Amino acid sequence: MGFGMWFSIALGAFYFSIAISFAEKAPYSFAKEATTAPATDFYDYIVVGGGAAGCALAATLSAAAKVVLLERGGQPYNNPQVANINAFIPTLLNFSPASAAQPFFSTDGVLNHRARILGGGTAINAGFYTRAEPEFIEQAGLDRNRSAESYRWVEEKVVFRPRVRQWQAAVRDGLLEAGVAPDRGFTYDHLVGTKIGGVIYDENGNRHSAAELLEYADPTRIRVYLHSTVQKILINVSTTGQTRKAYGVEFKDEIGNIHIAYLRGAPENEIILSAGALGSPQLLMLSGIGPAQQLKGHGIPVLLDQPFVGQNLADNPLNTIVIPSSRPVETSLVQTVGITEVGSYIESASGLIELSPSTIVQIFSKLANQTVPPPFILPENLIIPGLNISSNIPVGVIGEKTKGPFSKGYMELTSLDPNENPKVTFNYFKDRRDLERCVKGMEIIGRVVESRAMSSFRPPFATFQSLRALTLTIPNNLRRKTLRAIYSLEQYCIDNVMTIWHYHGGCRVGEVVDRDFRVIGVDALRVIDGSTFSISPGTNPQATVMMLGRYMGQNILQNIDN
């Protein structure tokens, strides 16, 4: 081991020991409403977005620097929307302005969400925790040992081993019967086969989001301002127009007052965007960094014509089968995962279905402000007595996430208000390779559904085809379901597509940022979040996004001392 590695480990341990001696438990004295912020203040680092990366990053940087973390949402603590596993679906269907999950429909007709709460997506997601595949770490240019240490830093604070009960155990055994082998047992690692992964819910079903990583922070060096919506990054442009440097951000509090956070002016001081795959590219564009024609169309002065901002945005398609259970099922989110060799990940959840199809149509119509196709009507020859979907019945859901994906889309500004969703197009299955992966994944799900392990949950006389037909009667997007989808897995994937909320890109490495996540063409500005990814890491990305915040925080501090 070389001197550089010893120095890095020693430095990390030193900063960690300092931080741990000052640690506070959540909720924090240093987290306050933005209305209490001064009109102006100065910091070594300004982190925009208190999500998976932002919380880890700000906590790490606070060991040796004055940091402000700006989050447009509120606290997750004592918030019934996000506190418990039972709040997962109700939160996603809460379309009020105060919801922790801000909804949007992409132009593809698929419902999606962006987080609006401290903890980001980790405060509203299904909670599964698994590390990235080794190839992702290598291709990202990250050190394997330091990545592993950063993962462990996260795991010690917010990750738990789940209690596997009847439904999840049956899915595990069904995956093994279907050939998704070997049995990997419980592991955080990304390994082909069937595994039980970590979760960010404890044994009582209570959520532990990335916000709890702020317990590592030095409370004397960090400020977190809630309901602080950054309007734009302040950037100086040289008289020649050849160089640009970020020096502050303008943010608005909940009652509309404007505040400015400035960098102190030292060479190492930086603004770091961790606002996610929609928020980070959106904020770059609102600040004058993006495709010139689009910026001019909104009257935004062009500081840097950067055509890749908001481009190559991708969302992993999800397709599911809903199984009305013949016996009671536990309330569970993702615990069991099948990592296949065909580019498909199989995941599952269970519980009580809470809304009827007609109610879902009404909710979608209101949100989309358009007429939604009526629920799909089953052909008479596929109607099985007693096989139906209604509210308050136990169901299991098995889903297929398409790896990658290959298909890419883009986002466009709709207004100058950063709280408004941009217009997003993901182009699901535009690349046929994604559709081929989906079909292969659904074929595996078919074998799981019809396995011996699932027989006690599967309704009498139900087949994979009849369950597909039944699933089509549940509105899950704005697309009109076709009869062909019952008989063609390709058409089923297209008609029934959903999101698994793993969208990424828009500020990709090599296009918008360099390999150190610095914005190309602008000094003192980085983007560290999932918007920099070209693919979604692992079966679920939250572990890697939190890890990256910790990893890059240590990198930045090490460069100060060097």
Disulfide bonds with the S-S distance in Angstrom:
Cys438-Cys493 2.11
